[in-house]
């Protein structure tokens, strides 16, 4: 792995999709209902505007954190990060295949994890804060654009992508939350995975031009079997061997689709190395994988 990420100790490398799916869904089935997160899925599919609150709790033990520098002091109280987010409930119901026009809870869970680790600097964070601050992050299937708003202050450049139909909603939410007087480091660019896959490889570099990606975020994009192949091809296209780290986060829904995605990812290129990190970082309702494509020897 690059110095951008740190694989937690004790996590396993994914080499067999069947085994990984078995472990994930066994863990999910063994979780008592009282410990399951309430209200999985979308946050509110009817409201045109949401007030999203990301709660950052104080660490239970200050011994589990490390000081970034002699000038860094532990937080004294809990923090709440708020974002006003527009949705398009009408498109969710009327536009076939459009699930990105409303906010899904997995995005909030992932945001809480990353922001909590960023501000509290535990001993085993997923990302190195210093390296992250110099990174170009590209997000696939960004939907409402929530993560770009929350994460862009942490990085050098944030490219937010989705199908062309969702670009107006993403740009609206960015403008609602990023002051017009500030210089935003967010770039919104449409990217349709199916179009990319159908474009001949010789023409892709011209049709889909992006700065080299340090961190590729794929959050809640695995839900329909017809999109698995285009998604995996898009991940591979945007990955620079030995440089790009891919982070995939999903809510565990249809078991067969999750298996199909993992099989396609593993078979895409034998150089992929993928780690299952979710058990140490998120609720059992979610899976989190970190992957990198090794350079050819």
Backbone bond lengths (Angstrom), bond angles and torsions (degrees), N, CA, C in turn:
res aa  C-N    CA-C-N  psi(-1)  N-CA   C-N-CA  omega(-1)  CA-C   N-CA-C  phi
1 X - - - 1.460 - - 1.529 110.85 -
2 X 1.329 115.69 153.25 1.456 120.33 176.88 1.517 109.33 -73.72
3 X 1.346 116.69 172.19 1.459 119.27 179.93 1.526 111.76 -76.11
4 X 1.332 117.48 2.20 1.462 120.65 175.96 1.523 111.56 -73.27
5 X 1.324 116.18 -34.91 1.463 120.09 -174.31 1.526 111.19 -121.20
6 X 1.320 113.79 160.34 1.464 120.96 177.58 1.527 107.61 -132.00
7 X 1.323 116.94 114.35 1.453 120.45 177.81 1.528 108.95 -72.93
8 X 1.325 118.66 122.74 1.473 120.01 179.87 1.526 111.39 -59.06
9 X 1.308 116.23 145.88 1.458 120.18 177.60 1.521 109.81 -66.63
10 X 1.304 115.37 143.01 1.458 119.88 175.58 1.511 115.42 89.67
11 X 1.335 118.50 -5.93 1.466 119.50 179.22 1.521 109.20 -82.29
12 X 1.324 115.66 158.32 1.449 120.15 -175.59 1.524 111.47 -104.65
13 X 1.325 115.34 150.19 1.459 120.69 174.12 1.524 108.20 -84.85
14 X 1.323 115.88 137.19 1.453 121.75 -178.72 1.525 108.79 -86.60
15 X 1.321 116.11 117.98 1.465 120.98 176.92 1.517 111.94 -123.69
16 X 1.319 116.88 -13.60 1.461 121.70 -177.92 1.526 108.80 -136.91
17 X 1.326 117.03 118.59 1.462 121.02 -176.26 1.520 111.80 -64.24
18 X 1.333 118.12 -41.38 1.465 121.27 179.94 1.520 111.82 -60.34
19 X 1.326 115.57 -43.55 1.464 119.52 -179.85 1.523 110.93 -65.03
20 X 1.318 116.75 -44.22 1.464 119.93 -179.21 1.523 111.36 -63.79
21 X 1.321 117.49 -43.04 1.468 120.71 179.33 1.523 110.61 -64.97
22 X 1.315 117.00 -40.73 1.475 120.47 177.45 1.521 110.65 -58.85
23 X 1.332 117.21 -46.91 1.463 120.93 -178.82 1.529 111.35 -64.51
24 X 1.325 117.00 -41.89 1.464 120.85 -178.64 1.519 111.89 -63.46
25 X 1.324 116.94 -47.33 1.458 120.12 -175.16 1.530 112.06 -80.15
26 X 1.337 118.47 -23.14 1.460 120.81 171.54 1.520 109.53 -67.67
27 X 1.319 115.87 -43.77 1.466 120.66 177.00 1.524 110.94 -62.14
28 X 1.335 116.04 -41.67 1.470 120.81 179.75 1.530 110.44 -63.32
29 X 1.350 117.12 -44.46 1.463 120.70 -178.48 1.516 112.63 -67.15
30 X 1.337 116.86 -27.59 1.465 120.89 -177.56 1.524 112.80 -84.53
31 X 1.310 117.00 -7.37 1.463 120.05 -178.49 1.519 110.45 -77.65
32 X 1.338 118.62 122.81 1.470 120.80 179.16 1.530 110.59 -59.90
33 X 1.328 117.37 143.64 1.469 120.00 179.28 1.521 113.57 -54.55
34 X 1.325 116.01 -32.03 1.465 119.51 -179.20 1.520 112.39 -67.80
35 X 1.341 117.13 -20.52 1.458 120.63 -179.26 1.521 112.93 -98.83
36 X 1.336 116.40 -5.96 1.455 119.82 178.94 1.513 110.10 -75.61
37 X 1.325 115.50 145.60 1.453 119.89 177.77 1.520 109.53 -68.42
38 X 1.316 115.84 137.22 1.464 119.91 179.01 1.519 110.69 -78.87
39 X 1.323 115.32 143.83 1.458 119.92 171.07 1.503 114.80 69.04
40 X 1.335 117.74 48.08 1.462 118.93 174.91 1.521 109.44 -67.43
41 X 1.311 115.95 168.92 1.462 119.74 -177.02 1.515 110.22 92.47
42 X 1.308 116.26 -144.84 1.462 118.98 -179.86 1.523 111.13 -77.82
43 X 1.325 115.43 158.58 1.463 120.72 -178.66 1.523 110.64 -75.99
44 X 1.321 116.50 -52.64 1.465 123.35 -179.63 1.525 106.73 -160.23
45 X 1.312 117.16 107.55 1.465 120.35 -174.04 1.522 113.76 -85.00
46 X 1.324 117.84 3.25 1.463 120.58 -176.42 1.522 114.18 -111.87
47 X 1.320 116.68 -26.10 1.460 119.54 -174.60 1.532 111.36 -80.11
48 X 1.350 118.41 132.51 1.461 120.47 177.56 1.528 113.46 -74.78
49 X 1.333 117.41 -17.31 1.469 121.71 179.15 1.531 108.52 -139.67
50 X 1.316 115.39 133.20 1.457 121.56 177.19 1.519 110.10 -117.19
51 X 1.319 115.45 144.94 1.459 120.58 168.01 1.520 106.66 -103.98
52 X 1.324 115.60 103.31 1.453 121.52 -173.79 1.521 109.62 -91.73
53 X 1.318 116.01 129.18 1.453 121.30 179.27 1.522 109.23 -118.21
54 X 1.315 116.66 123.59 1.456 122.65 175.94 1.512 107.01 -104.88
55 X 1.329 115.64 113.39 1.462 121.65 -174.76 1.531 110.33 -90.80
56 X 1.324 116.33 124.34 1.461 122.02 178.49 1.531 108.05 -113.83
57 X 1.334 114.77 107.25 1.456 120.50 -176.56 1.524 110.72 -87.01
58 X 1.317 115.37 151.28 1.454 119.86 174.53 1.527 109.96 -63.17
59 X 1.328 117.71 143.09 1.471 119.80 176.20 1.518 110.15 -58.21
60 X 1.331 116.03 142.77 1.464 119.45 -179.98 1.522 111.75 -67.68
61 X 1.336 115.20 -25.47 1.466 119.18 178.54 1.517 109.51 -137.52
62 X 1.306 117.49 120.47 1.454 120.38 178.31 1.524 110.92 -65.43
63 X 1.349 116.72 -16.96 1.450 119.14 177.46 1.518 112.75 -70.90
64 X 1.345 116.48 -12.46 1.456 120.26 -178.91 1.519 112.37 -91.33
65 X 1.321 116.48 6.44 1.457 119.85 -179.13 1.526 108.98 -118.97
66 X 1.320 114.27 158.53 1.452 118.38 175.62 1.520 108.77 -122.45
67 X 1.286 117.33 147.58 1.454 120.67 179.31 1.518 109.46 -80.97
68 X 1.336 114.71 132.86 1.460 119.71 -179.33 1.528 110.13 -71.51
69 X 1.285 117.13 -37.29 1.461 121.80 177.19 1.522 108.06 -155.67
70 X 1.316 115.66 174.17 1.463 118.51 -178.74 1.521 111.96 -67.28
71 X 1.342 116.86 -16.20 1.460 120.60 179.06 1.521 112.73 -92.69
72 X 1.332 118.13 -2.85 1.452 121.62 -177.81 1.518 109.89 -89.84
73 X 1.321 116.34 126.05 1.450 121.45 179.62 1.521 110.00 -114.87
74 X 1.334 118.33 146.02 1.461 121.04 176.91 1.528 110.97 -59.83
75 X 1.330 115.54 148.90 1.461 119.43 175.22 1.522 109.69 -63.78
76 X 1.330 116.09 146.40 1.453 120.96 -178.07 1.521 112.04 -93.23
77 X 1.333 117.58 -18.95 1.462 120.07 -177.04 1.523 110.26 -152.95
78 X 1.319 115.04 168.75 1.454 120.40 177.13 1.519 110.26 -62.44
79 X 1.341 115.70 154.82 1.459 121.32 178.24 1.521 109.55 -121.04
80 X 1.326 116.45 149.19 1.458 122.24 172.92 1.518 108.58 -128.56
81 X 1.321 116.47 122.50 1.458 122.08 176.88 1.525 107.23 -102.39
82 X 1.335 117.32 124.48 1.455 121.25 -176.02 1.524 111.40 -113.90
83 X 1.328 114.90 140.64 1.458 122.16 178.22 1.522 108.10 -135.62
84 X 1.320 116.65 131.91 1.462 120.61 172.76 1.522 108.05 -91.24
85 X 1.326 116.23 123.31 1.455 120.58 -169.57 1.528 110.86 -127.28
86 X 1.326 115.89 125.25 1.462 120.66 174.74 1.522 109.81 -83.42
87 X 1.334 115.93 144.65 1.463 122.11 174.89 1.532 108.90 -124.34
88 X 1.319 115.51 171.22 1.460 121.02 176.88 1.526 108.33 -131.93
89 X 1.345 117.10 75.86 1.468 120.67 -176.94 1.529 113.24 -59.62
90 X 1.320 117.20 -30.58 1.461 119.97 -179.40 1.523 111.14 -63.43
91 X 1.334 116.30 -42.69 1.463 119.84 -179.95 1.521 111.76 -66.51
92 X 1.335 116.80 -32.35 1.466 120.33 178.45 1.523 110.34 -57.80
93 X 1.324 116.35 -36.57 1.454 120.56 -175.80 1.527 113.40 -94.19
94 X 1.332 117.11 -22.53 1.459 118.91 -172.51 1.518 114.12 -108.38
95 X 1.340 118.05 -22.38 1.458 120.48 -177.33 1.519 109.30 -102.61
96 X 1.314 117.07 114.27 1.454 122.79 -175.24 1.538 111.16 -57.39
97 X 1.320 115.05 130.12 1.458 120.29 176.12 1.516 115.18 79.23
98 X 1.346 117.59 3.61 1.467 120.22 -177.98 1.524 109.48 -92.27
99 X 1.325 116.49 101.02 1.466 120.94 174.93 1.521 111.43 -107.54
100 X 1.327 116.94 -7.21 1.460 120.69 -174.43 1.503 114.73 -86.17
101 X 1.329 118.00 -3.14 1.458 119.57 -176.73 1.525 113.00 -82.37
102 X 1.349 117.21 -2.37 1.456 121.51 172.62 1.520 108.61 -130.36
103 X 1.328 116.13 162.92 1.462 121.64 -176.17 1.523 111.15 -88.37
104 X 1.347 115.69 137.78 1.457 122.17 178.58 1.528 109.44 -111.65
105 X 1.326 115.60 146.85 1.461 121.48 -170.08 1.526 114.01 -65.67
106 X 1.314 117.56 -26.22 1.462 118.99 -179.81 1.529 110.58 -60.59
107 X 1.334 117.14 -32.15 1.471 119.68 177.77 1.524 111.16 -64.49
108 X 1.320 116.77 -39.52 1.460 120.25 178.89 1.528 110.40 -68.17
109 X 1.330 117.07 -42.10 1.468 120.78 179.20 1.528 110.61 -61.06
110 X 1.326 117.02 -42.92 1.466 120.35 179.64 1.525 110.56 -68.38
111 X 1.331 117.28 -40.24 1.465 120.55 178.45 1.517 111.46 -61.81
112 X 1.339 116.69 -42.07 1.467 120.12 178.28 1.526 110.94 -61.02
113 X 1.324 116.84 -42.37 1.463 120.88 179.32 1.524 111.33 -60.36
114 X 1.328 116.64 -51.58 1.468 120.45 -174.33 1.525 111.34 -69.09
115 X 1.321 118.08 -43.10 1.462 120.16 -179.74 1.523 111.12 -68.64
116 X 1.326 117.14 -38.42 1.465 119.97 177.65 1.525 110.11 -59.58
117 X 1.332 116.31 -46.71 1.461 119.24 -179.41 1.523 111.63 -68.87
118 X 1.322 117.01 -34.26 1.464 119.64 -179.02 1.531 111.09 -63.89
119 X 1.333 116.44 -44.30 1.464 119.71 -174.60 1.525 113.33 -84.96
120 X 1.335 117.80 -22.68 1.454 119.35 -176.24 1.517 113.87 -107.62
121 X 1.333 117.85 -5.76 1.463 122.71 173.19 1.522 113.29 44.50
122 X 1.339 117.80 63.94 1.466 119.00 176.39 1.521 110.78 -68.44
123 X 1.298 116.39 173.90 1.461 119.64 -176.24 1.525 112.54 -73.72
124 X 1.340 117.57 -18.21 1.466 119.81 -177.45 1.529 112.02 -132.89
125 X 1.345 118.65 59.25 1.462 120.16 -179.73 1.524 111.17 -71.87
126 X 1.311 116.57 156.51 1.462 120.19 175.40 1.515 111.00 -67.38
127 X 1.340 116.43 -39.24 1.456 120.63 -174.94 1.521 111.75 -119.15
128 X 1.323 114.81 144.14 1.457 122.15 172.53 1.530 107.58 -80.93
129 X 1.323 117.33 115.65 1.460 121.05 -173.91 1.528 112.81 -56.76
130 X 1.322 116.28 -42.71 1.461 120.01 -177.55 1.527 111.00 -65.01
131 X 1.317 117.17 -45.50 1.459 120.58 179.36 1.519 110.74 -68.00
132 X 1.323 116.90 -37.63 1.463 121.11 178.79 1.519 111.23 -61.28
133 X 1.310 116.79 -35.69 1.470 120.46 -178.00 1.523 112.18 -65.30
134 X 1.336 117.48 -18.57 1.462 121.78 179.74 1.532 112.28 -105.90
135 X 1.335 116.32 9.29 1.462 120.83 -170.82 1.523 113.02 -95.19
136 X 1.336 113.92 152.46 1.467 121.36 167.57 1.520 107.31 -98.15
137 X 1.339 115.94 118.53 1.455 122.31 179.18 1.518 108.40 -106.21
138 X 1.328 116.18 132.97 1.464 121.05 174.00 1.518 107.78 -122.44
139 X 1.324 115.98 131.71 1.459 121.53 -179.17 1.523 110.24 -112.34
140 X 1.312 116.74 131.64 1.461 122.76 174.96 1.525 109.91 -93.60
141 X 1.324 116.27 145.46 1.461 120.63 176.21 1.504 113.19 55.93
142 X 1.321 116.48 52.44 1.471 121.79 -169.60 1.521 114.18 -73.25
143 X 1.328 118.01 -17.13 1.463 120.93 176.07 1.505 114.02 62.75
144 X 1.335 116.80 -113.73 1.466 121.74 -179.02 1.526 112.80 -79.07
145 X 1.335 117.43 -13.57 1.462 120.60 179.78 1.508 114.60 86.80
146 X 1.339 118.25 13.03 1.466 121.06 -177.06 1.520 112.54 -56.12
147 X 1.341 117.66 -47.24 1.457 119.74 -174.58 1.521 111.97 -66.47
148 X 1.314 117.92 -32.41 1.472 119.57 177.45 1.522 110.87 -63.70
149 X 1.323 116.30 -36.95 1.471 120.98 -179.77 1.529 110.21 -69.20
150 X 1.327 116.62 -41.32 1.472 121.13 -176.70 1.519 112.94 -78.04
151 X 1.336 117.20 -36.01 1.463 120.63 -172.60 1.518 114.17 -95.57
152 X 1.333 118.59 -20.43 1.470 119.66 -175.67 1.531 113.41 -58.52
153 X 1.362 120.33 -33.14 1.475 118.33 176.68 1.521 113.64 -65.68
154 X 1.329 117.34 -15.22 1.463 120.97 -176.04 1.520 113.03 -92.33
155 X 1.358 117.68 -9.82 1.461 120.86 -170.28 1.525 111.01 -129.14
156 X 1.339 115.70 169.70 1.475 120.34 177.86 1.523 111.75 -75.60
157 X 1.326 116.21 -43.76 1.459 121.30 -176.79 1.521 108.38 -147.41
158 X 1.333 116.01 137.79 1.463 121.14 -179.65 1.519 108.19 -128.00
159 X 1.327 116.37 116.48 1.461 121.24 177.15 1.515 108.39 -102.00
160 X 1.320 116.09 119.55 1.455 122.14 -178.26 1.528 107.55 -105.60
161 X 1.351 116.92 128.55 1.464 120.64 -174.69 1.529 111.21 -132.28
162 X 1.325 113.81 152.00 1.465 121.56 171.57 1.524 107.10 -171.06
163 X 1.331 116.90 -174.27 1.463 120.35 179.41 1.526 109.73 -65.37
164 X 1.335 118.21 155.07 1.468 120.91 -176.90 1.526 113.54 -54.96
165 X 1.339 116.96 -34.31 1.466 120.15 -177.12 1.525 113.13 -64.10
166 X 1.341 117.30 -22.99 1.459 120.49 -178.67 1.520 113.89 -95.58
167 X 1.313 117.84 -6.28 1.466 120.32 -179.36 1.530 113.58 -59.03
168 X 1.347 120.12 -42.31 1.477 118.81 178.66 1.519 112.92 -59.97
169 X 1.342 117.37 -39.40 1.468 120.29 179.44 1.521 110.61 -67.16
170 X 1.318 117.34 -43.70 1.470 120.84 179.44 1.528 110.42 -61.39
171 X 1.327 116.82 -47.62 1.465 120.37 -178.81 1.531 111.37 -64.63
172 X 1.321 116.79 -35.88 1.469 120.15 177.19 1.524 110.50 -62.19
173 X 1.331 116.74 -45.18 1.465 119.61 -178.41 1.522 112.20 -68.21
174 X 1.314 116.58 -35.42 1.466 118.92 175.94 1.518 110.49 -63.80
175 X 1.325 117.20 -45.48 1.470 120.77 -178.97 1.527 111.79 -67.37
176 X 1.344 117.05 -29.25 1.470 120.38 178.75 1.525 112.01 -70.72
177 X 1.340 116.81 -26.06 1.461 120.17 -172.07 1.521 115.05 -114.77
178 X 1.320 117.42 -16.85 1.463 120.86 178.10 1.526 107.70 -105.08
179 X 1.330 119.24 116.21 1.475 121.14 -177.74 1.520 111.55 -54.56
180 X 1.327 116.08 139.41 1.466 120.91 -179.04 1.520 112.14 -65.41
181 X 1.327 116.07 -20.96 1.470 119.58 -179.45 1.528 112.41 -80.71
182 X 1.332 116.67 -13.14 1.458 119.59 -177.61 1.525 110.33 -94.20
183 X 1.306 115.67 159.56 1.460 121.66 176.73 1.518 108.23 -93.34
184 X 1.329 116.12 107.86 1.457 120.44 -177.01 1.522 110.23 -79.34
185 X 1.322 115.47 142.10 1.467 120.53 175.47 1.527 111.18 -101.41
186 X 1.350 116.05 15.60 1.462 121.35 179.33 1.529 109.76 -94.23
187 X 1.322 115.59 130.97 1.460 121.91 174.47 1.525 107.46 -117.05
188 X 1.334 117.25 123.21 1.458 121.91 178.48 1.527 108.98 -100.52
189 X 1.324 115.64 124.34 1.462 120.46 -175.61 1.525 109.30 -142.73
190 X 1.331 116.41 128.90 1.460 118.32 -179.04 1.522 110.52 -71.92
191 X 1.323 114.59 144.58 1.462 121.36 -179.53 1.523 108.42 -153.03
192 X 1.312 115.59 109.08 1.458 122.54 178.27 1.527 107.64 -100.24
193 X 1.342 116.79 117.46 1.466 120.84 -175.81 1.531 111.78 -62.33
194 X 1.318 116.50 -37.67 1.469 120.14 -178.73 1.525 110.29 -66.11
195 X 1.335 116.54 -40.82 1.460 120.50 177.70 1.518 110.59 -64.32
196 X 1.328 116.56 -42.19 1.460 119.35 178.55 1.524 111.34 -61.46
197 X 1.329 116.04 -45.24 1.461 119.43 -178.36 1.528 112.01 -62.50
198 X 1.330 116.52 -35.59 1.462 119.89 -177.21 1.527 113.18 -82.73
199 X 1.338 116.63 -7.75 1.458 120.65 178.18 1.523 109.70 -82.11
200 X 1.324 118.55 128.89 1.475 120.25 179.58 1.528 110.80 -54.79
201 X 1.340 117.81 138.19 1.469 121.61 -177.75 1.524 113.72 -49.85
202 X 1.323 117.55 -35.70 1.462 120.88 -178.07 1.528 111.91 -66.95
203 X 1.338 117.17 -21.11 1.467 120.77 -176.94 1.523 113.03 -104.16
204 X 1.310 116.82 -8.53 1.467 119.37 -174.61 1.527 113.05 -63.64
205 X 1.315 117.25 -41.68 1.468 120.36 -176.43 1.523 111.86 -59.67
206 X 1.328 116.50 -31.72 1.464 120.06 179.83 1.525 111.41 -83.26
207 X 1.335 116.64 -37.41 1.459 120.95 -177.33 1.527 112.44 -79.46
208 X 1.335 116.90 -28.69 1.463 121.35 -176.97 1.526 108.37 -129.12
209 X 1.317 115.03 84.72 1.459 121.24 -174.07 1.523 109.78 -101.66
210 X 1.332 116.52 118.46 1.457 122.08 178.75 1.528 109.69 -136.76
211 X 1.333 115.19 149.01 1.459 120.19 170.95 1.530 108.50 -62.33
212 X 1.325 116.74 149.72 1.465 121.31 178.57 1.532 109.40 -52.53
213 X 1.323 115.67 133.16 1.462 121.82 -173.43 1.526 110.31 -96.01
214 X 1.334 116.62 129.09 1.461 121.59 174.30 1.529 111.01 -86.45
215 X 1.332 116.17 -42.04 1.456 121.66 -177.86 1.522 108.81 -133.52
216 X 1.338 115.89 120.43 1.460 121.96 179.33 1.519 108.34 -106.54
217 X 1.342 116.49 115.70 1.461 121.90 -178.88 1.521 110.11 -99.05
218 X 1.326 115.56 129.79 1.464 122.11 179.00 1.524 106.29 -130.16
219 X 1.331 116.32 92.83 1.459 121.49 -171.42 1.523 110.41 -111.61
220 X 1.316 115.79 116.11 1.466 124.27 178.19 1.532 112.37 58.25
221 X 1.316 115.59 46.45 1.465 121.18 179.61 1.528 112.82 -107.43
222 X 1.337 116.85 -1.01 1.469 120.88 -177.07 1.520 107.91 -105.85
223 X 1.320 117.21 97.97 1.463 119.68 -177.63 1.525 113.42 -149.43
224 X 1.334 118.73 -19.11 1.464 120.22 -178.57 1.528 109.18 -131.17
225 X 1.335 117.67 129.92 1.469 119.75 -175.63 1.522 114.37 -59.54
226 X 1.322 118.41 -29.59 1.464 120.50 -178.34 1.520 112.78 -68.00
227 X 1.346 116.82 -17.92 1.463 120.80 -177.41 1.529 113.09 -99.16
228 X 1.318 117.20 -6.29 1.464 119.98 -175.60 1.520 111.44 -61.59
229 X 1.323 117.72 -52.59 1.468 121.06 -177.85 1.528 112.47 -61.86
230 X 1.351 119.71 -48.07 1.470 119.45 177.07 1.525 113.33 -61.53
231 X 1.334 116.42 -36.33 1.469 119.84 179.59 1.520 110.56 -65.07
232 X 1.326 117.64 -46.90 1.463 120.67 -179.26 1.525 110.55 -64.10
233 X 1.321 118.07 -39.86 1.473 120.84 177.06 1.526 111.05 -62.90
234 X 1.337 116.46 -38.47 1.465 120.25 179.36 1.522 110.61 -68.17
235 X 1.320 117.15 -41.49 1.470 120.86 176.21 1.526 110.19 -57.54
236 X 1.324 115.84 -46.28 1.474 119.66 -179.01 1.526 110.84 -64.53
237 X 1.324 117.53 -40.46 1.466 121.10 -178.42 1.531 111.14 -61.66
238 X 1.319 116.72 -38.37 1.467 120.75 -174.89 1.527 113.28 -88.23
239 X 1.324 116.99 -3.94 1.461 121.09 -176.93 1.516 111.36 -94.38
240 X 1.319 115.69 125.47 1.459 121.92 172.82 1.519 108.30 -96.02
241 X 1.335 118.49 119.29 1.466 120.29 -178.29 1.531 112.35 -54.02
242 X 1.327 115.25 134.98 1.453 120.75 177.78 1.511 114.88 78.25
243 X 1.339 117.55 -2.18 1.463 120.00 -176.79 1.530 112.84 -127.29
244 X 1.324 116.75 -50.91 1.458 121.15 -173.70 1.527 111.31 -79.83
245 X 1.329 116.09 129.56 1.455 121.68 171.11 1.520 108.40 -101.72
246 X 1.324 116.35 130.58 1.460 122.24 179.81 1.527 108.68 -104.65
247 X 1.329 116.31 128.32 1.457 121.68 176.77 1.527 108.07 -118.75
248 X 1.320 116.22 118.70 1.461 122.58 179.69 1.522 108.32 -113.96
249 X 1.333 116.22 125.75 1.459 122.04 178.61 1.525 107.96 -126.53
250 X 1.333 116.92 130.44 1.460 119.48 179.55 1.518 110.52 -138.35
251 X 1.322 114.92 157.44 1.460 120.92 164.50 1.520 106.90 -87.41
252 X 1.335 117.07 135.83 1.463 120.74 -177.62 1.524 109.92 -76.23
253 X 1.324 114.50 101.07 1.466 120.69 177.88 1.530 108.55 -109.22
254 X 1.328 117.63 -111.12 1.462 121.77 -176.43 1.528 110.75 -69.28
255 X 1.305 116.10 118.19 1.460 122.00 -175.90 1.524 111.94 -60.68
256 X 1.337 117.13 -39.07 1.462 119.93 -176.90 1.516 112.51 -67.64
257 X 1.341 117.24 -32.74 1.465 120.55 178.88 1.532 110.31 -71.47
258 X 1.324 116.47 -40.01 1.468 120.31 177.42 1.527 109.84 -61.66
259 X 1.318 116.73 -44.53 1.464 120.69 178.69 1.532 110.96 -62.17
260 X 1.328 116.15 -44.37 1.469 120.36 -179.99 1.519 111.51 -61.13
261 X 1.346 116.37 -39.83 1.463 119.97 178.73 1.520 111.24 -64.68
262 X 1.328 117.53 -48.44 1.460 120.47 -178.91 1.525 111.49 -62.74
263 X 1.325 117.23 -41.11 1.456 119.99 177.70 1.526 111.10 -61.47
264 X 1.325 116.34 -43.67 1.467 120.26 -179.75 1.519 111.28 -65.48
265 X 1.333 117.07 -38.39 1.466 120.99 -179.87 1.531 110.48 -67.03
266 X 1.325 116.13 -46.18 1.463 120.22 -179.17 1.525 111.95 -65.76
267 X 1.332 117.13 -35.66 1.459 121.22 -177.25 1.523 113.19 -84.66
268 X 1.335 116.39 -11.33 1.457 120.54 -177.44 1.520 112.54 -61.11
269 X 1.330 116.19 -38.21 1.460 121.70 -179.63 1.526 107.28 -162.03
270 X 1.332 118.82 128.17 1.471 120.76 -177.98 1.524 113.62 -63.44
271 X 1.329 116.98 -12.09 1.471 119.62 -179.12 1.521 113.18 -83.20
272 X 1.344 118.30 -6.44 1.463 119.86 179.10 1.522 110.88 -65.67
273 X 1.330 115.91 132.97 1.455 122.98 169.29 1.522 107.09 -118.62
274 X 1.332 116.11 123.42 1.462 121.92 -172.84 1.527 108.83 -128.35
275 X 1.334 116.21 133.50 1.460 121.78 179.58 1.525 109.99 -117.56
276 X 1.322 115.84 140.35 1.459 121.98 176.75 1.527 108.85 -93.11
277 X 1.329 115.97 111.65 1.466 121.14 -169.77 1.527 112.41 -112.91
278 X 1.324 117.13 -12.60 1.458 120.99 -170.09 1.512 114.91 -59.61
279 X 1.327 117.99 -35.49 1.463 119.97 -175.36 1.523 112.15 -60.14
280 X 1.335 117.11 -32.61 1.466 120.55 -179.36 1.524 112.95 -87.85
281 X 1.344 117.07 -14.55 1.459 118.33 -169.32 1.525 115.38 -120.22
282 X 1.343 118.37 -25.67 1.456 119.86 -172.35 1.527 110.88 -135.14
283 X 1.313 115.66 169.85 1.452 122.52 174.20 1.525 110.40 -58.14
284 X 1.322 117.14 155.40 1.462 121.92 179.27 1.524 112.36 -66.17
285 X 1.321 117.81 -10.21 1.465 121.16 177.27 1.526 111.77 -76.06
286 X 1.339 116.35 -10.22 1.461 120.99 -176.17 1.522 111.23 -122.72
287 X 1.328 115.11 157.22 1.466 121.92 169.99 1.515 108.25 -120.11
288 X 1.325 115.92 145.75 1.464 121.49 177.67 1.529 107.48 -136.96
289 X 1.329 115.17 122.28 1.464 120.69 177.55 1.519 109.87 -120.55
290 X 1.322 115.81 145.56 1.455 122.44 174.11 1.525 107.54 -121.21
291 X 1.312 116.57 129.61 1.457 120.18 -177.52 1.505 113.17 -134.57
292 X 1.318 115.14 153.08 1.469 121.20 174.79 1.525 108.27 -145.74
293 X 1.313 115.21 142.56 1.456 122.03 178.28 1.533 108.41 -94.10
294 X 1.311 115.09 118.05 1.466 119.63 -176.41 1.527 110.56 -72.16
295 X 1.342 115.57 148.28 1.453 120.61 176.43 1.538 110.26 -70.95
296 X 1.310 115.30 150.55 1.466 119.43 177.72 1.522 109.27 -68.49
297 X 1.310 115.07 139.46 1.458 120.38 -179.55 1.532 109.91 -76.03
